[in-house]
Amino acid sequence: AQTVTQSQPEMSVQEAETVTLSCTYDTSESDYYLFWYKQPPSRQMILVIRQEAYKQQNATENRFSVNFQKAAKSFSLKISDSQLGDAAMYFCAYSPQGGSEKLVFGKGTKLTVNP
Amino acid sequence: ETGVTQSPTHLIKTRGQQVTLRCSSQSGHNTVSWYQQALGQGPQFIFQYYREEENGRGNFPPRFSGLQFPNYSSELNVNALELDDSALYLCASSLYYREQYFGPGTRLTVT
């Protein structure tokens, strides 16, 4: 069974600084998709970034980028120029297909952004 | 473009009762997935519906059941509620083989 592990229950960062959230996963599949979702106090899960395992190039979305290490089964999220609105729970998730198959989530990392 | 909506926002039920949660998928999406998120945990997959058929199920008992309608909206039904069913229930919609978009969730409290 696939598993996703987030080893940092909580992280904090100063506004305008950079922070990296860690995620490791376990799977025997060669094709799969990885995601980072953000869940603010409003509870709505928001897709931050998506990475296809067959792509060697790391995904980027504005201030968000990932470091995908397939052999190490590692998938970290880097947030640059952190903003107060980035404060939220961040969940790493795995899916065996395009992302519409079931998502397997980690337990999350609570990110605090200090002014 | 209308996003994923869920109703009700929150509700309180008594152990042993039954509950129905509703989800309207994002316009154009044909797949709906349901997740249970206990306090302080990541979401757990309950089941998924694709074109009105169940298309995968997580490790949840049969008292968790669902439906998808021709307009791709969906219901989650839970019978014989237990205290451990207290959680945030999230609905997500997608096009098949594409990423999922989540609704705001329904907070269920079982007393």
HADDOCK unambig.tbl for C-alpha pairs under 7 A between the chains (distance, minus, plus):
assign (segid A and resid 43 and name CA) (segid B and resid 104 and name CA) 5.90 0.50 0.50
assign (segid A and resid 43 and name CA) (segid B and resid 105 and name CA) 6.95 0.50 0.50
assign (segid A and resid 44 and name CA) (segid B and resid 102 and name CA) 6.59 0.50 0.50
assign (segid A and resid 44 and name CA) (segid B and resid 103 and name CA) 6.01 0.50 0.50
assign (segid A and resid 44 and name CA) (segid B and resid 104 and name CA) 4.26 0.50 0.50
assign (segid A and resid 44 and name CA) (segid B and resid 105 and name CA) 6.77 0.50 0.50
assign (segid A and resid 45 and name CA) (segid B and resid 102 and name CA) 5.61 0.50 0.50
assign (segid A and resid 46 and name CA) (segid B and resid 102 and name CA) 6.93 0.50 0.50
assign (segid A and resid 97 and name CA) (segid B and resid 97 and name CA) 6.29 0.50 0.50
assign (segid A and resid 98 and name CA) (segid B and resid 97 and name CA) 4.08 0.50 0.50
assign (segid A and resid 98 and name CA) (segid B and resid 98 and name CA) 4.92 0.50 0.50
assign (segid A and resid 98 and name CA) (segid B and resid 99 and name CA) 6.44 0.50 0.50
assign (segid A and resid 99 and name CA) (segid B and resid 97 and name CA) 5.86 0.50 0.50
assign (segid A and resid 99 and name CA) (segid B and resid 98 and name CA) 5.13 0.50 0.50
assign (segid A and resid 99 and name CA) (segid B and resid 99 and name CA) 4.33 0.50 0.50
assign (segid A and resid 99 and name CA) (segid B and resid 100 and name CA) 6.35 0.50 0.50
assign (segid A and resid 100 and name CA) (segid B and resid 94 and name CA) 6.03 0.50 0.50
assign (segid A and resid 100 and name CA) (segid B and resid 95 and name CA) 6.92 0.50 0.50
assign (segid A and resid 100 and name CA) (segid B and resid 96 and name CA) 5.51 0.50 0.50
assign (segid A and resid 100 and name CA) (segid B and resid 97 and name CA) 4.95 0.50 0.50
assign (segid A and resid 100 and name CA) (segid B and resid 98 and name CA) 5.17 0.50 0.50
assign (segid A and resid 100 and name CA) (segid B and resid 99 and name CA) 5.42 0.50 0.50
assign (segid A and resid 100 and name CA) (segid B and resid 100 and name CA) 5.82 0.50 0.50
assign (segid A and resid 102 and name CA) (segid B and resid 45 and name CA) 6.32 0.50 0.50
assign (segid A and resid 103 and name CA) (segid B and resid 45 and name CA) 6.82 0.50 0.50
assign (segid A and resid 105 and name CA) (segid B and resid 42 and name CA) 5.60 0.50 0.50
assign (segid A and resid 105 and name CA) (segid B and resid 43 and name CA) 6.23 0.50 0.50
assign (segid A and resid 106 and name CA) (segid B and resid 42 and name CA) 5.71 0.50 0.50
assign (segid A and resid 107 and name CA) (segid B and resid 41 and name CA) 5.06 0.50 0.50
assign (segid A and resid 107 and name CA) (segid B and resid 42 and name CA) 4.48 0.50 0.50
assign (segid A and resid 108 and name CA) (segid B and resid 42 and name CA) 6.17 0.50 0.50
